[in-house]
Amino acid sequence: MQLFRNQLAANQQLTILGGFLGSTIFISLLTAVSNFEMQVFGPTFQAKIFPEVIACLFISMMSCAFVHRVCVTTCLIFSLIALYYINKISQNIYGGSTISTSSSASASKKRK
């Protein structure tokens, strides 16, 4: 982003593109931090909102701040949207066993 700073700041559409590039930095950082923590603390460790998500978001927004002010805002918006969908995908993949366990537990209570 720093190499193309002048081009990204010159046009409104390219400034929005700079924010999108910042959100890809956020996704990459969050993935790297989460993978590192899973290697160190075990495969069941999950990234928390504070400090992992907030720190990665702050770093990506600071990288966008060096390009343009509007890049920071669009980076925040794109990153929050990406975080929502990442969480939704994660719940579908890893959260399926907890949903079936709770439904089977409630079904066994009704039988008694």
Secondary structure by P-SEA (a helix, b strand, c coil): cccccccccccaaaaaaaaaaaaaaaaaaaaaaaaaaaaacccccccccccaaaaaaaaaaaaaaaccaaaaaaaaaaaaaaaaaaaaaaaaacaaaaaaaaaaaaaaaaac
